Every structure is written in structure tokens, then in C-alpha cells.
């Protein structure tokens, strides 16, 4: 079996490479946090420029959510997002460092990793919302509604505009993982938050509106539909077998081996037996952990090398068809919900792409978008074989 080599010499523990965390506020009151891993900032010998000199007023956005009575799912309405920045030129990128005559969302001339509140959020903290909200649409009990509370944060992986997560060094990837863990722990303590979801959309085909390498963190006030279905399946599996569903899935994939892309000391990457997308791979820690905050230093170390290497393989997926990448993808880190049934879920990555061949995209067919019956034009075994053969 071909595996992704893990270069342990490049893995650096948090004790060997300290990360300095500096919290500040932007001009409109939004929170911003620097995660510095380079000197002279990591040791505190120097401090990032923290003052945001822009004239910004606090946003008065009021995202709402209404319950779809036909599915039992919440739908979020955030019309202010129609005004968000859309594919600006490189010189006007709001995620690059600030410079003379060009103040951006990051008030520093350089940075390592930054997390800050989205200027155009789908979810807002309860304290930011003012005024009464009707609990019912049109006063009809058939349609409950409420403010869409929670948090939406951006995570900038690097100050280099032309870079990508696949191009990060293990040390920088470890800093991003630390930021994910830090924000997961903090957001999980916020009243009303039910699940923290860290993810990256890459490529305009996946809806990206800013090319700068970045991801997002959503703190949901409800358990999202995919997680609800997973919890229901996991509960039924435990009732019938006494075992943990996701652990049994990992064990079964390791036994079969055909769909395993990499088996490391602490993590395994595999293509799920019922993969829905033309490119899809899951990455799971061997130890049952609920979220990033629960990972130990060895698990974070291995992930910091393995994850960028896995992304590089994804980028090369269609190279034999004359398409060298980059491949558009969604990389979603599913974490256990906060509250009841937390023990039924565990941290895992689901990465997928809508590209089905060089220059071709998978568009959802009527059966998929209409009634949720998925059709895959390839097989999980072929996907895994392709990912294994890449170097």
C-alpha cells in the first residue's frame, strides 16, 4: 500500500515552537487574534501593530433563521451578505497585511495566523442583536423564527496571498491547528452554541469570494442536519451492537485496506465506502477525541505534516488528464456537538471536490438536489487508488 510519508523530523511540538496569542479589537469592535510562531513575535520580544485606524461603525446586521416544517431544519437568512467583498484584485485583498495607503482587516504589516470575526456574518452573538424579534412568521405557529445567534470567524492561514494550506510548512500548519483548537475551546463555552465547525472552501467552484488562503469557523446555535443524522445512526448502532459507530467504520476500512490512502501512527485517511463525490477522502484520528481541543501534542504533530501532504495529493488528482490543479474542494472538520449525545460523535475530516474530470464539474442531478439520492460517476476504490499512486 502506498502511503503519505510523515517526516517526523519536521514535526515540532508546541513546547519546542511556542505560539504567542495576542487578542485585540478592530475599529468596529470585532475581535481579532494573532497566533505568532516566528521571532521576534513568538517570544514577545516584539508586538504586532494592533491599532486599526480605519473608520468603521459597528455592523447593524440581523441574520434570522426560520424552521422548515417539512424537514425540521433551520434555514438562515442573511441578506446583508449580498454586499460582501467579491473576488477583489490582489492589491485590494482584505486578508493581506495592511500597508501604507491600504488598510485591511489585519492591522499589521505582517502576520503568521490570524482569526477574526467575519464582517459579513451569517450568525451574530446574542449581545450584538437589539430589538424584539417575532417568534413566529406572520404570527403563524407553523413557522417559528428567531435571531441567528452564534459566531462566524475567518482564519487566515498565512500572510502570503499566493500560498495555500497545501503549501504550508509543518510548523505553520501546527499553528493553524492550535488556532482551531483555541477557538473551538472558546466557542464551545459560549452559551447556546451546539456545534463548532471549522472548514475551508477553496476555489470559486466552491463559492469562494476571496482568493487569499483562509478558512472559517461557524459556532452554530443548533445541531446541523448532517450531525443530527450521524447522531441518530450512531445511537441506533450503539443500541444494537454496544459499539461506537465511527470507531467501527474506521476499523472496517483498515481491515478492508482497499480504500485506505494513508495509515499513520495517530491518523488514517481513507475514501469512505459510500463516497458521494468524485473526489472524497476522510481523515480520522485513531484515538476517539471529540474536537481539536482534545488532541494531544503527538496527534497535532502528525496532522501538521499529514494534512498538507494529503491536500497536495488532492491537487494532483487530475494531473494525468492535463489538469495540474489546484482542485476546488470543501474541507470540513466535523466535531462532536456540545451537550447531549456528545459521546456519539468524534473529530473527523470530510474533504470533497465537485471536479469530476479535467475541466468538468459535477452538477447535482435532479435526484440529488430534489430528493437527496446521490449518484457517483466513479467508485470509492478508484478514488483511493488514484490518491495512493500520487507522489
N, C-alpha and C positions, 0 to 999 in steps of 0.2 A: 504494500500500500504506500503510495506517495504521500508524504506529509509536508506540512509547512515547517521548516526548520525554526526552532526557537533558539536564538543566540543568547544563552544565559549570561554571557559576558557583558551584553549590552543592557541587561536588566539592572536597574538601580533601585534600591529600596528607598522608602521615604526617609529613613534615618540618614542615608548617605546623601540624598539630594533633598534638602529642606525646601518646602514651598511656603513662601510668605503670603499670607492672606491680608489684604487691605480693603476695608469696606468704606464706601463713600456714597455720595448722592449726586445725581445730575441736577441741572438747573431747574427742572420741573419737579424735583422731588423723587424721581425714580431711583431705586437702589442700583448700585454698581459695585462689583467686587473684582479686584485684581488677584490673580494667582500667579505669583512671580517665582520662576525656577532658575533664573540667571542672575549672576552677580552684576552690579553691586546691590541689586534689589532683594534677592532672596535672603541675604543676611541682614537686611535692614540698613546697610551702610549708606544707601541712597533710597529716596522715596519717589514713586511716580508722581508726575504733575497731576494733582487731584481736582483742581478748580475748573468747573465747567462754566466758561464765560458767556455762553450763549444766552439769549433772552428767550426763555421758554416758559409758557404758562402750563400749570397742571392740566392734563387732559381731562375733559369732561365726558368721556365715553361711558356708555352704559350698556354693555352687552347683556342680552337677555337669553333665556332658554325656555323652550316650551316642550311639553311632553307629547310625543307622538303616541296617541292612544292605540294605534293599530299595531305598534311594535313594542311599546313600553320603553322606547329610547328617547333620551333628551336630545333636542336639536338646538344648537347655539346660533344666535343672530347677532352679528357684529357689523352693522353697515358702515361704521367708520373705517373699517379695513379696506374699503374701496379706495381710500385716499393714501394707502401706504406706498412707500417708495418702490418703484418697479424697474428693475434691471438698469440701474444708472451706469454711466460710463465709469471706468476705473478711477479716474480723477475725482469723481464725486461719490465714491463709495462711503456710506455712513459707518461702515465697520472697520475701516482703516484707521490708523492712528491720526490724531489731529496734527495739523501743521499750519504754518503761517498762512493766514487767509482762508483756511479750510478747516473749520471746527467740525468734528464728527461726534458720534455717540460715545467715543472713547477719548476723554480729555487728557491725553498723554502722547508724547512724541513716539513712543514705542510701548509694546506690552508683550506678555507671554500668553496668558489665557485670561479672558475677561468674561464675566457673567453679568448681565444687567436686565432690568425689566423692559419688556417689549414696549415700544412706543405706540404700537397698534395692536393691543392685546385682544384675544378672544375671551379672556377671563380677567376679572379685576378683583382685588382684595375687597372684602366687605367694607372696610373703613373708607375706601375711596368712593363708595357709592352714596349718593344723597337722594332724599325724596322718597315718598312711598311708591310702592310697586304693586299693582293689582295682582292678586294671587290667581286670577282667572282671566283668560282671554274672552272678551265680550261678556264677562260675568257668567260664563257658562262653565259649570263644574266638569264638563267633558274635557276641557283644555286647561290644565294647570300651567302656570308660568311663574318664573322667579328670576331674580338677577343671576347672571352667570358669574358667580364668585369663584375665586381661585387665583392662580398666578400663571403668567406666561413670561418666560425668561429666554433670552438669547445667550448662547455660549459661543464665543469666538475662539477657535482652536489655535489661532496664530495671527500675528500681525501681517504676515506675508499674504498679500492678496491672491497671488497666483498659485498658492500651495493647496494641499488637500489633506484630509485625515490620513490617506494612504501614504503621503509623503512626510508625515511627522516622524521624528526620532522616537525611540522608545521612551526617552526621558520626557519629551514633551507630551506624548500620549499618556504617560503616567500622571502628568499634571492635569490633563483633561479628566482622567478617571477620578483623581482626587476632587476636582471641582464637581463632577457628577455626584460623588459620594457626599460631599459637604452640603450641596444644595438639596439632595434627596433627604438627608437627615433633618435639615432646617425646615423644609416644606412639609415633611411628614408630621412635624409638631404643630402645624397651623390648624386651628380649629376648623372643622368642616372639610378638610382635604381627605379624599378617599383613595386616590392613587396618584403617584408621581411617575410621569412618563418622559424619559429622555430619548430624543430622536434626532436624526439628521435627514433632511430631504436634500438630495444632490441632483442637480440638472433641471433645466426648465421643463423637461418632460414630466417631472415630479412636482411641478408647481413652484419651483424656486424663484424668488423675486430679487434676491441678492446673491451675486456670484462668490463673494468672499466666503472662505471656508468657515462654516458655522453650523451649529445645531440649535435645538430648542429644548426647553423643559416646560411641560404643562403639569400643573397641580390641579387635578380635577375635583369638583365637589360631588362627584358621583362615580360609581364604578363603571367604566366604559363597557360597551356591549361585548367586545371580544373577551374581556376579562370575565364578565358575567357568565358567558358561555363556558369558558375554561373552568371556572369555579364549579359550575353545575356538573360538568363532566368529571372533574376531579373528585367531587363529593360522591357521585354515583360509583366511581371506580373504587374509592375507599370503602364505601358501604359493601360492595360486592366482593372485594378482594382483601381489604385491610391494608392495602399498599398505596403508596404515593404515585399518582398518575405520571407526572413529569419525570420522576426517577425511573419508572418502569419503561417509559418511552426511550430515555437515554440508554438504559441497559439493553433494550431490544435492538436499537440502532448499532450499539457496539457489538452485539452478538452477530448481527447480520453482516456488518462491515461494508456492504456494497455501497452504502450511501455516506459513509464516513469520509470526510475530507481531511481531517486532522484529529489526532488524539494526542494530547499533551499530558503533562503531569497534573494539571488542575482544570483543563478545559478540553472540550471536544466540539468540533464543528462538523455538522452533518446536514445533508439535504433531507428534509422530512419525507416520510414515505408517501404522504398525500400532498406534496408540494403543489400549490396553486399557480405559481408564477413561472415564466420561462427561465428565470434565474432566481433561485431562492436558496438560502442557507441559514441554518440556526447555529448559534454558538451558546454553549451551556457550561456552567461550572460544574465540576464533579460533586462538590460539596453542596448540600442544599442550603442556599442562602436567600433571604427574602429580597435583598436590594444591594446597591453598590456600597452603601454604608457598612454592610456586614462582611464585605470581602476582606480577607487578611492580606498582609503585605506580599506573600508569595503569589497569591491569586492575582493581585493587581499587577505585579511584576510580569508574570507570564502574559497577561492580557495586553499589556502595553506593547509587547512585541508581536504577539499573535494577531491582534485585531488589525493593525495597519497592513500586515502581510496578507491577511485574508482579503482586505479591500483591494490590494494590488492584483490579486488573482481575479477578483470580480472585474476590475478594469480591463484585464486582458482576455476576458471571456470570448469576445468576438474577433480577436486579432487574426485568427485563421481565416476569417471571412473578409479581411481587409479593413476591419474597423478596430483601430487600436485603442479606442476609448476616448475620454472617460465614459464609463457606463452610468446612466442615471439610476439612482436607487433610493429607497427609503430604508434606513437602518433604525429600527425601533427597539429600544431596550425595555422589555416588559418587566415590571417589578411587582412584588406582592402588594395587594391593596392594604390600606390601613384600616384596622378594625376587624370585624367578624370575617372568618374564613381566610385570614392571612396565611395560615399554615397550609392551605391548599395550593398555593402558588409559589413560584420561585423566580429568581432573576434569570432571564434568558434573552438573547437577541434574535429577532427575526429580520433578516435582510432580504429584500427582493427588488427586482427591476422589472419595468414594463417593456424593456427591449427584448424582442424575441429573435431577432436576427440583425445582421449589419444593415443599418438604415431602415429598420422596420420596428414598429411598436405594437405591443399587444393592446388592442382596444377591447373594452369589456363588451361581450356579446349580450344580446337581449336576455338570455337565460341567466347571465351572471349579474348584470345590473338590475334586472327586473325581479328575479326570484332567488338570486343567490346560489345558483347551480353553476359551479366552476368547470371550465374546460381548459385543459392544458395541452398545448401543441407538442410537448416533448414529454419525457419521463424523468422522475427524480433520479433514476440510476444514470441516465445520460448526463444530467446536470452535474452530479457528483463526479462522474468520470472526467468531465471536462475540467472541473476545478482542481482535481487531483493531478492532472497531467500538466498543468501550467506551472511555470517556474518564475 
